[in-house]
Amino acid sequence: MSSGFSLIEILVVLTISFTVLTVVITNITEGISVSNKVTSKQQVLESLFFTVDTIKSDLTKCGMRLQEAKKYFDLPLFNHSENSFKTTYGVASEFIKEDAFCDEESVKTGKNLFFKKGEKVLIYNLEEHKYELNQIKNVKGSSVILKEGLKNDYIHGSTAVILKESEFKLYKNQNILKRKTGKGYFQPLIEKVTDFYITYFPDANSVLYRIEVNNKEQVRGYIFLTNMVE
Amino acid sequence: MKERGSLLFSVSFILLISFLGLTLLTFSITHTKIVSARGKKNRETGKLYNQLYLLLHESKKKICSSDLSSIENPLDNFFNNEIFPIINNKNFKLTRKFSFNSIQKEGYKVHRGYLDISAISKRSGYKYASQNIFNLLSGNIPVSLIPLLINRGNNEADRPSASRTFTYGSSLSPPPGENKVSINTSGYLAQIFGIESGILCWKNIRKELGLLEYEKELPEGIYLFLKESQIISILIQGDVKSIHFSIDSDKQKIQIDSGKELFRIEYIPKENYFLLEDSNYDTSLNFNENLVINGNVGSISQTGEYAFTENTSIELIVLGSLNINSSLLQAGKNNTIVNKKAPVQIRALRSPFLEFPRDPVIRIRAGDNSKIDGSIMAQGEIINYSKDLLVKGTVYTEKLSDNGKMKISPVYGNGSDGKYFHMINYNYIQDFRINYIEEVFYE
């Protein structure tokens, strides 16, 4: 008898334990719920900040390394509709070192890590008002092998620029803002987007953007397109 | 046993609570750290970017406002680290480096300059880089390579002023120094008429036209200068009431009304098709697009939507005054090359055939929102009456009276006329562009 618990003792302990556990579990559940809400909000904000940083970064790059070329050639550096926009910029440029002639499929440039297979390349000569878009098939030393033969002659000193495109688009049915770079697919950037708005002011070389998530959190800003300045 | 049971329960409970607490705390700390790091990076890179941008503008201002013509060999004596020193303070290090590619042209040089600026934050190690491109033209610079040139003569107070519109909007910044502009109308006309001796006189003009050679002015009318199945230029003798430019697909049309006669010209630029109505000229001729009016022109305007085709490149020389009474627009720039060359060069020049020629005046009454796709040059005065006028070309004048708002969007010529119209021994910064500004993530 002395080595065990009485029925009353067990009942009392169980009652107290259940009461304490009920209170504790309720509090923990509530705590977790609050924590989840806070975490979720933090994640939304974090995701929103990341999206805004990405948008700002891509907009700032718009027209980079294409300032000269865009004056003479009609390059669509910034296109936009109400819920999407696309920027084009150069990530690297090199001079053409040896004369290259029409129909030839390679040009000699300085070595550059950005000159690699599959990249889109703009080749131009301002003096002679010639330009063309091509793609890099391969790179062997300082020879850049092109996918298509040249359409014009390019004397040495002409310029080759590696182009990058970045595109943002709001998928309204899914409420997802997606981003695409280069030849890739649209990848989700942020979910639960209830509004995404872009306006371009060409005279001021600037863009007004607004992004809203969950009908609550909203970030808007005005970005000066530094690399588009004449 | 009682004590062991209670202990187990208590320890389990404490562990559970502690684990949950720690998880929440860790997440919050990590999140706070991320937010803090992001904010710190933004602040640091923001400061660095501002430093670089400020230095870029200072450098641009110094380059564009300095009297480069007074500096001997500016490539070495101006574009160096003495004039553009390295800035090294406790927070940042900013360096500027110049490099040039030089191309020799006829009578002048084009030095394509590259200004590389790098900015490093000493505290954080962040780095920004910028490259800027400009052209330094030196020598006898063709006036068609300068967006706005007002030649006020050679006196100290009336020096020519080359525009620096790319730096300070439409305001002018007259460059100091002894500068002169050379205008050789006789030589230019002799070349346009194909006179090999280069001596412009009626005898030589008559010779080129296959007429009886003697020194007497031609009677009023239209004259075509032909050379090797090419019409190298057309001369209209006498005042002209109106010139209408229009297009029909790829055909360029020019209708010239002298008040007494009407000349209708139709041609395809750079192709073997030319038609002068009511004449017997072969239609398979190529027209070189040089049109000279020895007199005043009452009105220049366009008929229809466009004045010029995509391939038009007309040289219109008026030896007198002229009025531009409408916009002059070039048809659909073909989405491949823009600003290739202005489709028309309208020059109002003093007549070399007169002993005391009047200063020609170009009056522009093209409407409220008008545009001229072309360059204009007056060896006298340009008076603009249009409320908003955009000139997509270059402007040369000796006096500019702007009664509206005239803007110039420079479209340069190819400089081939520089032999006859140029600044003498001058250094000029043509365009200054930011090629890129970017954060550098690698070395």
Interface residues (C-beta under 8 A of the other chain):
Chain A: S3 F5 S17 V24 I28 G31 I32 S35 T39 Q42 E46 F49 T60 K61 M64 R65 Q67 E68 K71 Y72 F73 D74 G90 E127 H129 Y131 G157 T226 N227 V229 E230
Chain B: M1 K2 F9 F13 L16 I17 L20 L24 F27 H31 I34 V35 R38 Y53 N101 I103 Q131 I133 F166 K333 N335 T336 I337 V338 N339 K340 K341 R433 I434 N435 Y436 I437 E438
